[in-house]
């Protein structure tokens, strides 16, 4: 067997786990193996002449242009305090009954997911704003932490998820199809979280009490608050996603519409300050640059890896798993789940996903549903102790006196809900 491909694959993983920047680990490993393999006559360096053309192709990718648009849309809503107002309004709207405040946080998590598509922004915002309110009103510490962590990860699956945009590009499938397919799992997870909180609060009134009378808002004051704080972001989300689902706009065009709409909402709310706009542009630039450099590194890696027949090795290995398509899906999900503990989604998307698409096509697996399965899988690993990224984000904004163990215990029921939904999706993805 040609060992160059396996050696290159495990070599890049070792370099990534050592803490070296992933984009440079990918490109560096590619150039190193191309040079060494060419010395031994196993690689033709003329293949590297295709790298500039592929890099320019990456830079001009219209699908990936949606990424900075949606990131900017979410960061404008966050920096201009519109997300904070949304969270406070829904807390008041649902807080009048047991478990209502937690259910409100879950629905806000779903709305922020549809507005930002970025997990870190959602978890951080809800941790800073809602956690003190929940704890101050007698909510169980573990439940509060679990609700915020879980609902913050909904940005991985609810459109316009950045995860789905990148997966659509890497898998060669329509982002619009992924968005449409993701609606049901996103609603199922949101409903599952809310149902768990409602049942828990019904049987145990101590863990999630209703807000005290003096904190509730009724009548015209509540109506005004809903009209001002809730309806505009909700309308923006409906317009952006509706234009994609109706086929009126591509995800990139809808992202541009969402970015302009977020600025108009912030301006109408008199919160579009230069400092908020600068912060939103800075965050958007940082994330976009990271994605582009990862793409360039992964392009170089894929070029050399295929030149060393690494793709053939992966294809033979995955198509030969016992159990056919079901066995393939189980193994791939275990690998992606474990990798999600240590490396970010973008690294998984650019390294692993292109390698599993050819075996999936051979086995007859629907790529749209494979993309949804991978998105929910990564969402689950983001939530799972001890390395879940969502837990890291929340740990960064929680008071030091709250033990990390409480966060771990709080997310366990929500992980169970995730695994149930993931199992159903794997069954759906298996060709019948």
C-alpha positions, 0 to 999 in steps of 0.5 A: 500500500502507498503510505504517503497519503496516510502519513500526510493525513496523520502528519497534519493532524499531529501538527494541528494538535501541537497548537500550530496555526491550522492554515499554516499547518495545512499548507506547510504539510502539503509543501513538505510532503510534496518536496520529500515525495518528489525526491523519491519519485512519488510526486510530480512537482508540476502539479503545484502549478495548479495551486495559484489558479485554485487559490484565485478560484477560492477568492472569487467564490460567490457562495462563500461571499455569504459568510462575511455578510451573515457574520456582519449582520449578526455582529451589527445586531449584537454590537448595537444592543438589538440582541440584548433588547430582544433577549430582555423582551422575550424574558419578560414575555415568557417569565410569568410562568414556571420555566418561562424565563428558560424557555424564553432564552431557548427561543432567543437562542433560536432567533439569534442563531437565525440572525447571526449563525455564529455560536460564540456570539450567541453564547457570550451574549446570552451568558452576559445578559440572561445568566445573572437574571436567571440566577437572581430569580431563583433558577437552578444553576445547572439548568441555567448554564445548560439552557444557555450553552445548548440554545447558543449552539443552535447557530450551527444548524438553524439557517442562515448557519455559517456551518451550512454555507461552508458545508454546501461549498465543500460538498458541492451541494446547494446552500439553499437546499441545506437551509431548507433541510435544516429547518426541521432539525433546528425546530426539533432541537428547539422544541426538545429543549423547551419541552424538557424545561417545561416538564422539569419546571412542572414537576419541580417548581423550585428549579425554574420559578416564575418571575415575581409580580413586580418584574412582569410587564403587561398591557400597552407597555408589553405590546410596545416593547414587543413591537419595538424590540421583537418584531423588527429582528424577526421581520428581518430574519423572515425576509432574509430566509424567505427570499432564499426559500422562495428562490428570489435570492441566492444565499449571498444576495440574501446575506447582503440584504441582511447586512443592510437590514441590520444596519437600518434596524440599528440606525432606526433604534439610534444605536448605530454608533461608529464604535459599534460599526467599527467593532462589527467590521473588525469581528467580521474581517477577522473571521473572514480572513481566518476562513480564507486562509484556511481555504488556501491552506486546505486547497494546497493540502488537498492538491498534494494529498490527491497527488499522493493517492490519499483520496484513494486510500480514504475512499477504499477505507470508508467504502469497505466498512461493514454495514455499508452506508449505515456503517460509513455514517456511524464511523464518520460521525464518531470521527467528526464528533471526536475531532470536534473536541479539539479543532474548530468546525472550519478545520473539520469542513476543510480537511475531513469533509472533502475526503468523505464526499466521494465515498458517500456518493459511491454508497448512495448517501444523500449529500444534503442529509449528510451535511445536516447530520454533520452540522448536528454532530458538530453542534453536539460536540460543541456542547459535550464536556470537557472540550466543548467550545460552547462551554469555553465561551460560557466559562469566559463570561460566567462569575468565577464562583460558579464551578465548571462542574455545574456547567458539565452537569447542566448540559447532559440532558441537552446532549441526550436530546441532541443524540436522539435527533442525531440518531433520527437524522442518521437513519434518514440519511441512510439510502432506503 
